[in-house]
Amino acid sequence: MLKKMSLAGTLMALSIGLAGCGGDEETSASGTAKSKVMEATIQDASYILANQNNGVSEGEEPGLLAVNFKIKNTSDSSITLSGRNDVKLYDGENQLSPNTEAAYSVDIPPAASGGEIGAGKVKEMTVFFDVEKGKEYEVALKPFVNGEPESEEVTMKLNTQKYEDSLKTLNDPAKALAGYVDTIYLGKENTDYEKLVTADKAALQEEARNKFKENLTRGMDKQLTDEEVNKYYETFKNTLAQKAKIEPVVLSNANGKAEVSLQYSAVSMSKFYDQMYNYQKEYYQNAGYDREKAEEYALSKFDAIVNSLEVKQGASDIKIKMLEKDGRWTVDPSHHSSKYLVDAFGAGSIY
């Protein structure tokens, strides 16, 4: 009796073992698949933006999913795997190709697009797919193997629902930029600044004040004190806070880098000296020619002048480059777009 049970147990174990072996040839549901030459794993994935029409909402609209693979060459010779040609997405019977243009929009390193993998070596690769949110697909990888006319394709399940949390942060760069402008240049409270922005607030506000001073005094004889500059700047900033309008839209957001298009209107200082001169002429007509006193009289009308200045819309949107670290964003100070911000909202120079 014991021998019969042992034999039955052996047959059952063998049956389970064979079923397990058969599973290796089927689609992997674990995000890892193996063949004779490689082991491929989906490390993670996230929704990204490559332009303003992709992946903004959390609904059923198509989104752009960046899938990060870890590829290990388990063979004795080199293999080649291209994210452009050797990776496919299966939606039932439909075969879909990766979005190969997305890599150019989000500025990923060329090495992340695939290439040659040496024997026993590991390479990471990022591939972009246009997907329907919440849907399950299969990803297929088929490397080129040196000396073999046809290599084995491996497939893995890709459940996009697992990565929907990443949709919630796609528009963070726009919220961060709005908080940045409100706080730095307009003196307004914006809770998104504290939650989403990292910046040297004091240094940036000083830069804006100095730009304002430079623009204010370029045609003035009078040497203004710091106290006077601060008073005039507060007036300008308060007027700006009431009249300026901004509308940021995220164009791209991936790998800690983003581009935000900022449509804006702000108080233009271009007619400031025309208004100053009108008050100076008024002084000359009423009190005689005294240039210094006429300038002082015009400056006494500063609040009225600034309040009368035109609110001008930028001729084109400012394309702001932003960088993210630990969930917080800042304007990239090395990119020329940061200059346009301080010109518009600090100096009142609207292009």
C-alpha angles and dihedrals in degrees: 000000000000091000091052092050090048091052091049090049091050092051091048092050090048090051092051091047092052091048089052092050091050089055091065089066094051129075111291115237093190098069092253128096133176137203134170091278108030151021116219126193133182100226096183143317138208139183114253139180121239093168136358094270098059127088101337100136134052093229130098095285117120117275135193112244122195109207119196115209130192111208123193120191105219095177132091095247138047122281130194125219121180122196088209101051110013103051124075136178119220120206100183105293093348119097115209130191126224120261097255095178093063093075090065093051097050097039102231119174114270090238090064090066092072133252138155120353118197124227110287092003131127127223132182120219135184121210126183123218132184103225142167109249116251094017129123121230139170122241118209126199123190116177127199109246119202111247096011121102094205129022131201120266119223124199135199135186116255112196106188092193089074090067102045093108087073089065090068094066100042093098095043093104090059092048090047093050092049089051090046094053094042094050103036102037108018101038090229127141115249120170091206089068091065094041102041111018134081115186144130094260097184094049093048093048090050090050090053092049091050091050089051091049091049092053094041097052102037092101100028129106096198117089106227122216120230088251091056093046090051092050093050092044092052089053091050092046093049091050090047091051090055098044109027120099128194133186115184121192124186111235098176136004123174140124095009094306128102141174118211124191110217118201108192149165123199143165109287119216092196093105096039096104092046088059092044090053091051090057091045090054089050089054093048091051094050104033108018132253113321110139097194095049091043090055091048090050091051091049090052085065092053095118092052092045094051092045090054096049119115121262101225130193118225112257088231136008118270111241104216121198113214135188129208131210125172092347096309127107136212136179110261102249092197093061119087091231090077088066091059091057095056091042092054100040101026106035097024091235106149116191 
